[in-house]
Amino acid sequence: MVRRLNDIDLCQKAWEVLREHLGPVESLRFLSLARTQPRDYQTWRDQHFRDESLTSLLDQIQETQGN
């Protein structure tokens, strides 16, 4: 079973990933955009996952969890 991160650990890990891939300046810029833009989860999901099937998404999740 996979252990869920608590909120603090999740935020720290997310920051590390952002910083590693974008650098500190672009990471802060991304977080600022995420806080200030209106959120429509269904539209975002449709735009970002339109080419993915449920099976492929589940396979990706399982791969990252070491299953």
CHARMM internal coordinates of N, CA and C (Angstrom, degrees):
IC EDIT
DIST 1 N 1 CA 1.4552
DIST 1 CA 1 C 1.5314
ANGL 1 N 1 CA 1 C 108.89
DIST 1 C 2 N 1.2991
ANGL 1 CA 1 C 2 N 115.99
DIHE 1 N 1 CA 1 C 2 N 141.76
DIST 2 N 2 CA 1.4547
ANGL 1 C 2 N 2 CA 121.93
DIHE 1 CA 1 C 2 N 2 CA -179.27
DIST 2 CA 2 C 1.5189
ANGL 2 N 2 CA 2 C 109.61
DIHE 1 C 2 N 2 CA 2 C -87.40
DIST 2 C 3 N 1.3394
ANGL 2 CA 2 C 3 N 115.27
DIHE 2 N 2 CA 2 C 3 N 133.55
DIST 3 N 3 CA 1.4574
ANGL 2 C 3 N 3 CA 120.45
DIHE 2 CA 2 C 3 N 3 CA 178.21
DIST 3 CA 3 C 1.5208
ANGL 3 N 3 CA 3 C 109.03
DIHE 2 C 3 N 3 CA 3 C -82.77
DIST 3 C 4 N 1.3242
ANGL 3 CA 3 C 4 N 115.56
DIHE 3 N 3 CA 3 C 4 N 129.35
DIST 4 N 4 CA 1.4659
ANGL 3 C 4 N 4 CA 120.50
DIHE 3 CA 3 C 4 N 4 CA 177.14
DIST 4 CA 4 C 1.5159
ANGL 4 N 4 CA 4 C 109.46
DIHE 3 C 4 N 4 CA 4 C -79.27
DIST 4 C 5 N 1.3175
ANGL 4 CA 4 C 5 N 115.60
DIHE 4 N 4 CA 4 C 5 N 141.20
DIST 5 N 5 CA 1.4575
ANGL 4 C 5 N 5 CA 120.81
DIHE 4 CA 4 C 5 N 5 CA 177.00
DIST 5 CA 5 C 1.5202
ANGL 5 N 5 CA 5 C 109.60
DIHE 4 C 5 N 5 CA 5 C -77.71
DIST 5 C 6 N 1.3340
ANGL 5 CA 5 C 6 N 115.95
DIHE 5 N 5 CA 5 C 6 N 145.60
DIST 6 N 6 CA 1.4565
ANGL 5 C 6 N 6 CA 117.89
DIHE 5 CA 5 C 6 N 6 CA 172.24
DIST 6 CA 6 C 1.5359
ANGL 6 N 6 CA 6 C 107.71
DIHE 5 C 6 N 6 CA 6 C -75.49
DIST 6 C 7 N 1.3158
ANGL 6 CA 6 C 7 N 117.40
DIHE 6 N 6 CA 6 C 7 N 170.59
DIST 7 N 7 CA 1.4664
ANGL 6 C 7 N 7 CA 121.24
DIHE 6 CA 6 C 7 N 7 CA -173.64
DIST 7 CA 7 C 1.5264
ANGL 7 N 7 CA 7 C 112.69
DIHE 6 C 7 N 7 CA 7 C -59.34
DIST 7 C 8 N 1.3209
ANGL 7 CA 7 C 8 N 117.32
DIHE 7 N 7 CA 7 C 8 N -41.66
DIST 8 N 8 CA 1.4690
ANGL 7 C 8 N 8 CA 120.57
DIHE 7 CA 7 C 8 N 8 CA -178.64
DIST 8 CA 8 C 1.5182
ANGL 8 N 8 CA 8 C 110.53
DIHE 7 C 8 N 8 CA 8 C -65.66
DIST 8 C 9 N 1.3346
ANGL 8 CA 8 C 9 N 116.92
DIHE 8 N 8 CA 8 C 9 N -46.72
DIST 9 N 9 CA 1.4677
ANGL 8 C 9 N 9 CA 120.47
DIHE 8 CA 8 C 9 N 9 CA 179.76
DIST 9 CA 9 C 1.5276
ANGL 9 N 9 CA 9 C 111.31
DIHE 8 C 9 N 9 CA 9 C -64.34
DIST 9 C 10 N 1.3374
ANGL 9 CA 9 C 10 N 117.09
DIHE 9 N 9 CA 9 C 10 N -37.87
DIST 10 N 10 CA 1.4568
ANGL 9 C 10 N 10 CA 120.87
DIHE 9 CA 9 C 10 N 10 CA 178.04
DIST 10 CA 10 C 1.5270
ANGL 10 N 10 CA 10 C 110.46
DIHE 9 C 10 N 10 CA 10 C -62.59
DIST 10 C 11 N 1.3140
ANGL 10 CA 10 C 11 N 117.44
DIHE 10 N 10 CA 10 C 11 N -45.63
DIST 11 N 11 CA 1.4724
ANGL 10 C 11 N 11 CA 121.21
DIHE 10 CA 10 C 11 N 11 CA 179.04
DIST 11 CA 11 C 1.5222
ANGL 11 N 11 CA 11 C 111.11
DIHE 10 C 11 N 11 CA 11 C -63.14
DIST 11 C 12 N 1.3221
ANGL 11 CA 11 C 12 N 117.78
DIHE 11 N 11 CA 11 C 12 N -41.08
DIST 12 N 12 CA 1.4656
ANGL 11 C 12 N 12 CA 120.95
DIHE 11 CA 11 C 12 N 12 CA 178.71
DIST 12 CA 12 C 1.5164
ANGL 12 N 12 CA 12 C 111.28
DIHE 11 C 12 N 12 CA 12 C -64.24
DIST 12 C 13 N 1.3216
ANGL 12 CA 12 C 13 N 116.82
DIHE 12 N 12 CA 12 C 13 N -44.45
DIST 13 N 13 CA 1.4589
ANGL 12 C 13 N 13 CA 120.62
DIHE 12 CA 12 C 13 N 13 CA 179.69
DIST 13 CA 13 C 1.5287
ANGL 13 N 13 CA 13 C 110.72
DIHE 12 C 13 N 13 CA 13 C -65.15
DIST 13 C 14 N 1.3305
ANGL 13 CA 13 C 14 N 117.17
DIHE 13 N 13 CA 13 C 14 N -42.45
DIST 14 N 14 CA 1.4639
ANGL 13 C 14 N 14 CA 120.76
DIHE 13 CA 13 C 14 N 14 CA 178.42
DIST 14 CA 14 C 1.5261
ANGL 14 N 14 CA 14 C 110.55
DIHE 13 C 14 N 14 CA 14 C -61.10
DIST 14 C 15 N 1.3198
ANGL 14 CA 14 C 15 N 117.77
DIHE 14 N 14 CA 14 C 15 N -42.12
DIST 15 N 15 CA 1.4585
ANGL 14 C 15 N 15 CA 121.10
DIHE 14 CA 14 C 15 N 15 CA 178.95
DIST 15 CA 15 C 1.5246
ANGL 15 N 15 CA 15 C 110.40
DIHE 14 C 15 N 15 CA 15 C -63.20
DIST 15 C 16 N 1.3329
ANGL 15 CA 15 C 16 N 117.45
DIHE 15 N 15 CA 15 C 16 N -42.61
DIST 16 N 16 CA 1.4648
ANGL 15 C 16 N 16 CA 120.80
DIHE 15 CA 15 C 16 N 16 CA 179.08
DIST 16 CA 16 C 1.5284
ANGL 16 N 16 CA 16 C 111.08
DIHE 15 C 16 N 16 CA 16 C -60.38
DIST 16 C 17 N 1.3300
ANGL 16 CA 16 C 17 N 116.42
DIHE 16 N 16 CA 16 C 17 N -43.45
DIST 17 N 17 CA 1.4655
ANGL 16 C 17 N 17 CA 120.43
DIHE 16 CA 16 C 17 N 17 CA -179.70
DIST 17 CA 17 C 1.5229
ANGL 17 N 17 CA 17 C 110.19
DIHE 16 C 17 N 17 CA 17 C -65.62
DIST 17 C 18 N 1.3250
ANGL 17 CA 17 C 18 N 116.99
DIHE 17 N 17 CA 17 C 18 N -46.99
DIST 18 N 18 CA 1.4603
ANGL 17 C 18 N 18 CA 120.15
DIHE 17 CA 17 C 18 N 18 CA 178.32
DIST 18 CA 18 C 1.5200
ANGL 18 N 18 CA 18 C 111.18
DIHE 17 C 18 N 18 CA 18 C -58.79
DIST 18 C 19 N 1.3180
ANGL 18 CA 18 C 19 N 115.88
DIHE 18 N 18 CA 18 C 19 N -48.89
DIST 19 N 19 CA 1.4683
ANGL 18 C 19 N 19 CA 120.21
DIHE 18 CA 18 C 19 N 19 CA -177.47
DIST 19 CA 19 C 1.5213
ANGL 19 N 19 CA 19 C 111.35
DIHE 18 C 19 N 19 CA 19 C -62.56
DIST 19 C 20 N 1.3321
ANGL 19 CA 19 C 20 N 116.75
DIHE 19 N 19 CA 19 C 20 N -39.99
DIST 20 N 20 CA 1.4582
ANGL 19 C 20 N 20 CA 121.00
DIHE 19 CA 19 C 20 N 20 CA -179.24
DIST 20 CA 20 C 1.5286
ANGL 20 N 20 CA 20 C 111.57
DIHE 19 C 20 N 20 CA 20 C -64.88
DIST 20 C 21 N 1.3307
ANGL 20 CA 20 C 21 N 115.93
DIHE 20 N 20 CA 20 C 21 N -39.59
DIST 21 N 21 CA 1.4580
ANGL 20 C 21 N 21 CA 119.38
DIHE 20 CA 20 C 21 N 21 CA -175.44
DIST 21 CA 21 C 1.5214
ANGL 21 N 21 CA 21 C 114.37
DIHE 20 C 21 N 21 CA 21 C -92.28
DIST 21 C 22 N 1.3302
ANGL 21 CA 21 C 22 N 117.86
DIHE 21 N 21 CA 21 C 22 N -27.01
DIST 22 N 22 CA 1.4620
ANGL 21 C 22 N 22 CA 120.61
DIHE 21 CA 21 C 22 N 22 CA -176.87
DIST 22 CA 22 C 1.5236
ANGL 22 N 22 CA 22 C 113.98
DIHE 21 C 22 N 22 CA 22 C -114.21
DIST 22 C 23 N 1.3168
ANGL 22 CA 22 C 23 N 117.15
DIHE 22 N 22 CA 22 C 23 N -19.68
DIST 23 N 23 CA 1.4534
ANGL 22 C 23 N 23 CA 120.41
DIHE 22 CA 22 C 23 N 23 CA -172.01
DIST 23 CA 23 C 1.5191
ANGL 23 N 23 CA 23 C 109.74
DIHE 22 C 23 N 23 CA 23 C 87.06
DIST 23 C 24 N 1.3308
ANGL 23 CA 23 C 24 N 117.56
DIHE 23 N 23 CA 23 C 24 N 163.33
DIST 24 N 24 CA 1.4665
ANGL 23 C 24 N 24 CA 119.95
DIHE 23 CA 23 C 24 N 24 CA -173.98
DIST 24 CA 24 C 1.5306
ANGL 24 N 24 CA 24 C 114.29
DIHE 23 C 24 N 24 CA 24 C -65.97
DIST 24 C 25 N 1.3264
ANGL 24 CA 24 C 25 N 118.05
DIHE 24 N 24 CA 24 C 25 N -38.31
DIST 25 N 25 CA 1.4632
ANGL 24 C 25 N 25 CA 120.27
DIHE 24 CA 24 C 25 N 25 CA -176.32
DIST 25 CA 25 C 1.5286
ANGL 25 N 25 CA 25 C 110.94
DIHE 24 C 25 N 25 CA 25 C -68.18
DIST 25 C 26 N 1.3313
ANGL 25 CA 25 C 26 N 116.62
DIHE 25 N 25 CA 25 C 26 N -49.90
DIST 26 N 26 CA 1.4628
ANGL 25 C 26 N 26 CA 119.90
DIHE 25 CA 25 C 26 N 26 CA -179.81
DIST 26 CA 26 C 1.5308
ANGL 26 N 26 CA 26 C 111.26
DIHE 25 C 26 N 26 CA 26 C -67.45
DIST 26 C 27 N 1.3304
ANGL 26 CA 26 C 27 N 117.76
DIHE 26 N 26 CA 26 C 27 N -31.40
DIST 27 N 27 CA 1.4665
ANGL 26 C 27 N 27 CA 120.65
DIHE 26 CA 26 C 27 N 27 CA 177.41
DIST 27 CA 27 C 1.5233
ANGL 27 N 27 CA 27 C 110.56
DIHE 26 C 27 N 27 CA 27 C -64.32
DIST 27 C 28 N 1.3321
ANGL 27 CA 27 C 28 N 116.42
DIHE 27 N 27 CA 27 C 28 N -45.79
DIST 28 N 28 CA 1.4598
ANGL 27 C 28 N 28 CA 119.91
DIHE 27 CA 27 C 28 N 28 CA 177.49
DIST 28 CA 28 C 1.5252
ANGL 28 N 28 CA 28 C 111.14
DIHE 27 C 28 N 28 CA 28 C -63.71
DIST 28 C 29 N 1.3139
ANGL 28 CA 28 C 29 N 115.98
DIHE 28 N 28 CA 28 C 29 N -38.54
DIST 29 N 29 CA 1.4674
ANGL 28 C 29 N 29 CA 119.96
DIHE 28 CA 28 C 29 N 29 CA 177.60
DIST 29 CA 29 C 1.5290
ANGL 29 N 29 CA 29 C 110.45
DIHE 28 C 29 N 29 CA 29 C -62.05
DIST 29 C 30 N 1.3408
ANGL 29 CA 29 C 30 N 116.47
DIHE 29 N 29 CA 29 C 30 N -44.37
DIST 30 N 30 CA 1.4662
ANGL 29 C 30 N 30 CA 120.40
DIHE 29 CA 29 C 30 N 30 CA 178.05
DIST 30 CA 30 C 1.5294
ANGL 30 N 30 CA 30 C 110.81
DIHE 29 C 30 N 30 CA 30 C -59.95
DIST 30 C 31 N 1.3240
ANGL 30 CA 30 C 31 N 116.74
DIHE 30 N 30 CA 30 C 31 N -46.80
DIST 31 N 31 CA 1.4687
ANGL 30 C 31 N 31 CA 119.65
DIHE 30 CA 30 C 31 N 31 CA -179.27
DIST 31 CA 31 C 1.5189
ANGL 31 N 31 CA 31 C 111.42
DIHE 30 C 31 N 31 CA 31 C -62.35
DIST 31 C 32 N 1.3164
ANGL 31 CA 31 C 32 N 116.71
DIHE 31 N 31 CA 31 C 32 N -37.33
DIST 32 N 32 CA 1.4656
ANGL 31 C 32 N 32 CA 120.47
DIHE 31 CA 31 C 32 N 32 CA 177.15
DIST 32 CA 32 C 1.5247
ANGL 32 N 32 CA 32 C 110.71
DIHE 31 C 32 N 32 CA 32 C -63.87
DIST 32 C 33 N 1.3284
ANGL 32 CA 32 C 33 N 116.68
DIHE 32 N 32 CA 32 C 33 N -43.89
DIST 33 N 33 CA 1.4608
ANGL 32 C 33 N 33 CA 120.65
DIHE 32 CA 32 C 33 N 33 CA 177.68
DIST 33 CA 33 C 1.5227
ANGL 33 N 33 CA 33 C 111.14
DIHE 32 C 33 N 33 CA 33 C -62.83
DIST 33 C 34 N 1.3148
ANGL 33 CA 33 C 34 N 116.98
DIHE 33 N 33 CA 33 C 34 N -42.37
DIST 34 N 34 CA 1.4603
ANGL 33 C 34 N 34 CA 121.26
DIHE 33 CA 33 C 34 N 34 CA -178.64
DIST 34 CA 34 C 1.5256
ANGL 34 N 34 CA 34 C 111.17
DIHE 33 C 34 N 34 CA 34 C -63.64
DIST 34 C 35 N 1.3152
ANGL 34 CA 34 C 35 N 116.97
DIHE 34 N 34 CA 34 C 35 N -32.77
DIST 35 N 35 CA 1.4723
ANGL 34 C 35 N 35 CA 120.27
DIHE 34 CA 34 C 35 N 35 CA -179.31
DIST 35 CA 35 C 1.5182
ANGL 35 N 35 CA 35 C 112.73
DIHE 34 C 35 N 35 CA 35 C -78.20
DIST 35 C 36 N 1.3358
ANGL 35 CA 35 C 36 N 117.41
DIHE 35 N 35 CA 35 C 36 N -29.96
DIST 36 N 36 CA 1.4593
ANGL 35 C 36 N 36 CA 119.47
DIHE 35 CA 35 C 36 N 36 CA -170.55
DIST 36 CA 36 C 1.5191
ANGL 36 N 36 CA 36 C 114.24
DIHE 35 C 36 N 36 CA 36 C -101.24
DIST 36 C 37 N 1.3232
ANGL 36 CA 36 C 37 N 118.43
DIHE 36 N 36 CA 36 C 37 N -18.48
DIST 37 N 37 CA 1.4576
ANGL 36 C 37 N 37 CA 119.73
DIHE 36 CA 36 C 37 N 37 CA -178.53
DIST 37 CA 37 C 1.5273
ANGL 37 N 37 CA 37 C 110.67
DIHE 36 C 37 N 37 CA 37 C -83.53
DIST 37 C 38 N 1.3138
ANGL 37 CA 37 C 38 N 116.22
DIHE 37 N 37 CA 37 C 38 N 144.96
DIST 38 N 38 CA 1.4632
ANGL 37 C 38 N 38 CA 118.95
DIHE 37 CA 37 C 38 N 38 CA 175.81
DIST 38 CA 38 C 1.5294
ANGL 38 N 38 CA 38 C 109.93
DIHE 37 C 38 N 38 CA 38 C -62.17
DIST 38 C 39 N 1.3229
ANGL 38 CA 38 C 39 N 115.54
DIHE 38 N 38 CA 38 C 39 N 148.10
DIST 39 N 39 CA 1.4539
ANGL 38 C 39 N 39 CA 119.57
DIHE 38 CA 38 C 39 N 39 CA -177.23
DIST 39 CA 39 C 1.5224
ANGL 39 N 39 CA 39 C 110.69
DIHE 38 C 39 N 39 CA 39 C -110.95
DIST 39 C 40 N 1.3072
ANGL 39 CA 39 C 40 N 113.97
DIHE 39 N 39 CA 39 C 40 N 126.32
DIST 40 N 40 CA 1.4588
ANGL 39 C 40 N 40 CA 121.32
DIHE 39 CA 39 C 40 N 40 CA 171.48
DIST 40 CA 40 C 1.5210
ANGL 40 N 40 CA 40 C 105.08
DIHE 39 C 40 N 40 CA 40 C -131.43
DIST 40 C 41 N 1.3273
ANGL 40 CA 40 C 41 N 115.89
DIHE 40 N 40 CA 40 C 41 N 92.21
DIST 41 N 41 CA 1.4556
ANGL 40 C 41 N 41 CA 120.84
DIHE 40 CA 40 C 41 N 41 CA -172.26
DIST 41 CA 41 C 1.5198
ANGL 41 N 41 CA 41 C 112.22
DIHE 40 C 41 N 41 CA 41 C -58.48
DIST 41 C 42 N 1.3139
ANGL 41 CA 41 C 42 N 118.65
DIHE 41 N 41 CA 41 C 42 N -41.65
DIST 42 N 42 CA 1.4622
ANGL 41 C 42 N 42 CA 119.85
DIHE 41 CA 41 C 42 N 42 CA -177.77
DIST 42 CA 42 C 1.5180
ANGL 42 N 42 CA 42 C 111.91
DIHE 41 C 42 N 42 CA 42 C -62.78
DIST 42 C 43 N 1.3274
ANGL 42 CA 42 C 43 N 117.66
DIHE 42 N 42 CA 42 C 43 N -42.22
DIST 43 N 43 CA 1.4635
ANGL 42 C 43 N 43 CA 120.86
DIHE 42 CA 42 C 43 N 43 CA 177.97
DIST 43 CA 43 C 1.5224
ANGL 43 N 43 CA 43 C 109.92
DIHE 42 C 43 N 43 CA 43 C -64.75
DIST 43 C 44 N 1.3342
ANGL 43 CA 43 C 44 N 117.54
DIHE 43 N 43 CA 43 C 44 N -45.27
DIST 44 N 44 CA 1.4655
ANGL 43 C 44 N 44 CA 121.66
DIHE 43 CA 43 C 44 N 44 CA 179.28
DIST 44 CA 44 C 1.5267
ANGL 44 N 44 CA 44 C 110.01
DIHE 43 C 44 N 44 CA 44 C -59.78
DIST 44 C 45 N 1.3312
ANGL 44 CA 44 C 45 N 116.40
DIHE 44 N 44 CA 44 C 45 N -47.24
DIST 45 N 45 CA 1.4641
ANGL 44 C 45 N 45 CA 121.02
DIHE 44 CA 44 C 45 N 45 CA -179.61
DIST 45 CA 45 C 1.5157
ANGL 45 N 45 CA 45 C 110.78
DIHE 44 C 45 N 45 CA 45 C -59.84
DIST 45 C 46 N 1.3240
ANGL 45 CA 45 C 46 N 116.92
DIHE 45 N 45 CA 45 C 46 N -45.30
DIST 46 N 46 CA 1.4576
ANGL 45 C 46 N 46 CA 120.88
DIHE 45 CA 45 C 46 N 46 CA -179.72
DIST 46 CA 46 C 1.5255
ANGL 46 N 46 CA 46 C 111.63
DIHE 45 C 46 N 46 CA 46 C -62.48
DIST 46 C 47 N 1.3225
ANGL 46 CA 46 C 47 N 117.16
DIHE 46 N 46 CA 46 C 47 N -38.69
DIST 47 N 47 CA 1.4632
ANGL 46 C 47 N 47 CA 120.63
DIHE 46 CA 46 C 47 N 47 CA 179.83
DIST 47 CA 47 C 1.5241
ANGL 47 N 47 CA 47 C 111.92
DIHE 46 C 47 N 47 CA 47 C -70.43
DIST 47 C 48 N 1.3228
ANGL 47 CA 47 C 48 N 117.43
DIHE 47 N 47 CA 47 C 48 N -40.57
DIST 48 N 48 CA 1.4626
ANGL 47 C 48 N 48 CA 120.48
DIHE 47 CA 47 C 48 N 48 CA -173.03
DIST 48 CA 48 C 1.5237
ANGL 48 N 48 CA 48 C 114.53
DIHE 47 C 48 N 48 CA 48 C -88.84
DIST 48 C 49 N 1.3051
ANGL 48 CA 48 C 49 N 117.20
DIHE 48 N 48 CA 48 C 49 N -21.33
DIST 49 N 49 CA 1.4595
ANGL 48 C 49 N 49 CA 119.63
DIHE 48 CA 48 C 49 N 49 CA -176.12
DIST 49 CA 49 C 1.5288
ANGL 49 N 49 CA 49 C 113.18
DIHE 48 C 49 N 49 CA 49 C -122.72
DIST 49 C 50 N 1.3198
ANGL 49 CA 49 C 50 N 117.72
DIHE 49 N 49 CA 49 C 50 N 16.00
DIST 50 N 50 CA 1.4613
ANGL 49 C 50 N 50 CA 120.44
DIHE 49 CA 49 C 50 N 50 CA -175.38
DIST 50 CA 50 C 1.5274
ANGL 50 N 50 CA 50 C 113.03
DIHE 49 C 50 N 50 CA 50 C -61.35
DIST 50 C 51 N 1.3353
ANGL 50 CA 50 C 51 N 118.01
DIHE 50 N 50 CA 50 C 51 N -29.16
DIST 51 N 51 CA 1.4617
ANGL 50 C 51 N 51 CA 121.15
DIHE 50 CA 50 C 51 N 51 CA -178.51
DIST 51 CA 51 C 1.5218
ANGL 51 N 51 CA 51 C 112.69
DIHE 50 C 51 N 51 CA 51 C -95.28
DIST 51 C 52 N 1.3169
ANGL 51 CA 51 C 52 N 117.26
DIHE 51 N 51 CA 51 C 52 N 4.29
DIST 52 N 52 CA 1.4661
ANGL 51 C 52 N 52 CA 121.66
DIHE 51 CA 51 C 52 N 52 CA -177.86
DIST 52 CA 52 C 1.5272
ANGL 52 N 52 CA 52 C 110.27
DIHE 51 C 52 N 52 CA 52 C -104.01
DIST 52 C 53 N 1.3153
ANGL 52 CA 52 C 53 N 115.32
DIHE 52 N 52 CA 52 C 53 N 139.97
DIST 53 N 53 CA 1.4627
ANGL 52 C 53 N 53 CA 119.25
DIHE 52 CA 52 C 53 N 53 CA 172.81
DIST 53 CA 53 C 1.5261
ANGL 53 N 53 CA 53 C 108.24
DIHE 52 C 53 N 53 CA 53 C -93.85
DIST 53 C 54 N 1.2980
ANGL 53 CA 53 C 54 N 115.90
DIHE 53 N 53 CA 53 C 54 N 161.96
DIST 54 N 54 CA 1.4618
ANGL 53 C 54 N 54 CA 120.18
DIHE 53 CA 53 C 54 N 54 CA 177.29
DIST 54 CA 54 C 1.5233
ANGL 54 N 54 CA 54 C 110.13
DIHE 53 C 54 N 54 CA 54 C -58.80
DIST 54 C 55 N 1.3156
ANGL 54 CA 54 C 55 N 116.80
DIHE 54 N 54 CA 54 C 55 N -40.89
DIST 55 N 55 CA 1.4657
ANGL 54 C 55 N 55 CA 120.73
DIHE 54 CA 54 C 55 N 55 CA -179.95
DIST 55 CA 55 C 1.5221
ANGL 55 N 55 CA 55 C 111.45
DIHE 54 C 55 N 55 CA 55 C -61.88
DIST 55 C 56 N 1.3291
ANGL 55 CA 55 C 56 N 117.63
DIHE 55 N 55 CA 55 C 56 N -43.90
DIST 56 N 56 CA 1.4706
ANGL 55 C 56 N 56 CA 119.51
DIHE 55 CA 55 C 56 N 56 CA -179.20
DIST 56 CA 56 C 1.5303
ANGL 56 N 56 CA 56 C 111.14
DIHE 55 C 56 N 56 CA 56 C -67.53
DIST 56 C 57 N 1.3312
ANGL 56 CA 56 C 57 N 117.31
DIHE 56 N 56 CA 56 C 57 N -36.99
DIST 57 N 57 CA 1.4631
ANGL 56 C 57 N 57 CA 119.75
DIHE 56 CA 56 C 57 N 57 CA 176.66
DIST 57 CA 57 C 1.5249
ANGL 57 N 57 CA 57 C 111.28
DIHE 56 C 57 N 57 CA 57 C -65.12
DIST 57 C 58 N 1.3208
ANGL 57 CA 57 C 58 N 116.92
DIHE 57 N 57 CA 57 C 58 N -43.23
DIST 58 N 58 CA 1.4694
ANGL 57 C 58 N 58 CA 120.19
DIHE 57 CA 57 C 58 N 58 CA 178.07
DIST 58 CA 58 C 1.5268
ANGL 58 N 58 CA 58 C 110.71
DIHE 57 C 58 N 58 CA 58 C -63.80
DIST 58 C 59 N 1.3193
ANGL 58 CA 58 C 59 N 117.78
DIHE 58 N 58 CA 58 C 59 N -39.53
DIST 59 N 59 CA 1.4645
ANGL 58 C 59 N 59 CA 121.22
DIHE 58 CA 58 C 59 N 59 CA 177.22
DIST 59 CA 59 C 1.5278
ANGL 59 N 59 CA 59 C 110.67
DIHE 58 C 59 N 59 CA 59 C -61.12
DIST 59 C 60 N 1.3366
ANGL 59 CA 59 C 60 N 117.17
DIHE 59 N 59 CA 59 C 60 N -42.59
DIST 60 N 60 CA 1.4661
ANGL 59 C 60 N 60 CA 121.06
DIHE 59 CA 59 C 60 N 60 CA 178.96
DIST 60 CA 60 C 1.5249
ANGL 60 N 60 CA 60 C 111.19
DIHE 59 C 60 N 60 CA 60 C -63.75
DIST 60 C 61 N 1.3259
ANGL 60 CA 60 C 61 N 116.63
DIHE 60 N 60 CA 60 C 61 N -40.79
DIST 61 N 61 CA 1.4633
ANGL 60 C 61 N 61 CA 120.62
DIHE 60 CA 60 C 61 N 61 CA 178.65
DIST 61 CA 61 C 1.5179
ANGL 61 N 61 CA 61 C 110.34
DIHE 60 C 61 N 61 CA 61 C -63.11
DIST 61 C 62 N 1.3206
ANGL 61 CA 61 C 62 N 116.26
DIHE 61 N 61 CA 61 C 62 N -45.15
DIST 62 N 62 CA 1.4640
ANGL 61 C 62 N 62 CA 120.08
DIHE 61 CA 61 C 62 N 62 CA -179.23
DIST 62 CA 62 C 1.5162
ANGL 62 N 62 CA 62 C 111.69
DIHE 61 C 62 N 62 CA 62 C -64.56
DIST 62 C 63 N 1.3371
ANGL 62 CA 62 C 63 N 117.35
DIHE 62 N 62 CA 62 C 63 N -36.99
DIST 63 N 63 CA 1.4678
ANGL 62 C 63 N 63 CA 121.05
DIHE 62 CA 62 C 63 N 63 CA 177.88
DIST 63 CA 63 C 1.5209
ANGL 63 N 63 CA 63 C 111.09
DIHE 62 C 63 N 63 CA 63 C -62.26
DIST 63 C 64 N 1.3280
ANGL 63 CA 63 C 64 N 117.16
DIHE 63 N 63 CA 63 C 64 N -41.51
DIST 64 N 64 CA 1.4598
ANGL 63 C 64 N 64 CA 120.12
DIHE 63 CA 63 C 64 N 64 CA -178.50
DIST 64 CA 64 C 1.5242
ANGL 64 N 64 CA 64 C 111.96
DIHE 63 C 64 N 64 CA 64 C -71.75
DIST 64 C 65 N 1.3291
ANGL 64 CA 64 C 65 N 116.15
DIHE 64 N 64 CA 64 C 65 N -20.61
DIST 65 N 65 CA 1.4648
ANGL 64 C 65 N 65 CA 119.87
DIHE 64 CA 64 C 65 N 65 CA -179.94
DIST 65 CA 65 C 1.5171
ANGL 65 N 65 CA 65 C 111.43
DIHE 64 C 65 N 65 CA 65 C -94.90
DIST 65 C 66 N 1.3331
ANGL 65 CA 65 C 66 N 117.34
DIHE 65 N 65 CA 65 C 66 N 2.47
DIST 66 N 66 CA 1.4479
ANGL 65 C 66 N 66 CA 120.60
DIHE 65 CA 65 C 66 N 66 CA 176.78
DIST 66 CA 66 C 1.5058
ANGL 66 N 66 CA 66 C 115.06
DIHE 65 C 66 N 66 CA 66 C 78.05
DIST 66 C 67 N 1.3054
ANGL 66 CA 66 C 67 N 118.23
DIHE 66 N 66 CA 66 C 67 N 20.53
DIST 67 N 67 CA 1.4760
ANGL 66 C 67 N 67 CA 121.14
DIHE 66 CA 66 C 67 N 67 CA 178.80
DIST 67 CA 67 C 1.5079
ANGL 67 N 67 CA 67 C 110.91
DIHE 66 C 67 N 67 CA 67 C -93.43
END
COOR INIT
IC SEED 1 N 1 CA 1 C
IC BUILD
